[in-house]
Amino acid sequence: MTILPDIPLPSSIRSRYVDNINGLRMHVLEAGFETRGRPCVLLLHGFPELAFSWRKVMPVLAEAGYHVIAPDQRGYGRTTGWDPDYDGDLASFRLPNLVRDALGLVAAPSSDMISARRSPHGAR
């Protein structure tokens, strides 16, 4: 496995991995995790972005009292466990499975309320 360098992040954001999310080892960025019981906001990136794209928004939401989670979604960034074969089965990238990825992630940490936001695929 390739060792990747640390991501340059604001001090209020941590980078970590969450295992066994719908078969993935999901890389996530988190802010506002220090205080338990905060409402959870899940930020989902579009194409061709990464969780890193949310780094400027995350501290603001955390300061507003949220536990903010931004994953590298299936097929992106540091998340692994999907089929990287060029001729591989693309079924795992269908929308119902991407929803299972997101639900599995927010079910992993304790959260009182979930509010999902995503940027449109292809939007800049």
N, C-alpha and C positions, 0 to 999 in steps of 0.2 A: 504494500500500500504506500502511495506517495505521501510524504510529509509536506503539508502545505504551510506557508508562513501565516503568522497571525494577521488578522484583518485589522486595519487601522480604524478604530471605533472611538466614539466619545466614551468617556470614563463611566457614564451611567448605563452603558449597554454591554451585555455579556454575550459571548458566542459559546454555544454548546451543542451537543448532539443528544437526540432523544431516540432511543432504540425501539424497534418493534412497532413502528407506526405503519400499519397496513403493509408489512413486509419491508419497510424502509428503515434506514438509519438516517434520520432527518436532521439536517443542520438548521438551527434556529438562532435568531438574535432575540434577546429579551431585554426589556427595560421595565422598571417598576416592580420587579420580582422580590424586592427586599421585604415588602410588607404583605403578609398573607391576607386573603379575603378581598383583594381588590377585584373589581370587574375586569374581565379579560377582553382585550381587543385583538383580533387576529387580522394581520395585514398581509394580503396575498399579492405577490407581484405578477405582472403580465409579461408577455414576451417582448423583448429579450432581456428582461431585468432579472435581478436577484434580490434576496432579502436585504442586502446592503443598500438597495435603492431607498429604503425606508429610514435610514440612519438619522436623517435630520428631523423627521416627524416623530420618531419614537420617544425621545426625551421630553418633548412637549406634552405628549399624551400621558407619559408617566408622571410628569409634574401635575397633571390634571387629575391624578388619582387612579390611573389604569395600570393593569399588568399587560404590557404590550408584547405580542409575540409575532415575529416575522420569519417564516420559514423559507429556505430554498426549496421550492416545490419539486415534485417528481421530475427528474430529467435535467435539473438545473443545479449549478453551483456545487456545493459540498455534500449534497444529499446523495446517498448511494442506496443500492438495493434494487433498482430497476434494471431492465434488460438493455444494456448499451449497444447490443449488436446492431449493425447497420440494417440488416434484414430481419431484425427481431420483431416479435409480436407487439403491435402498437395498442392492443386492447387495454393495457394497463394505463394508458394515457387518456382514456375516455372520461368524460365528465363525471359519471357516477363514481368512478374510482378516485378521481381527484377530490371529490367531496368526502369520500371515506378517509382519504389522507388528512384533510383538514379537521374532520370530526375526531379522528383518532388522536390528533395532536392536542386539541383543546380538552379532550377527555383525560389526557395524561396528567397535566397539572391540575391542581384544584382551582376551580374558578366559579364565581357566583353567577356571572352573567357573561354571555358571549355576544360580541358585536363584530361581524366580519366586514372588512372593506377590501376591495381589490381594485387594482388598476387594470383598465381594459387591455387585452392582449394586443400588442402592436401600437398602442397609443404612446405618445411621447409628451 
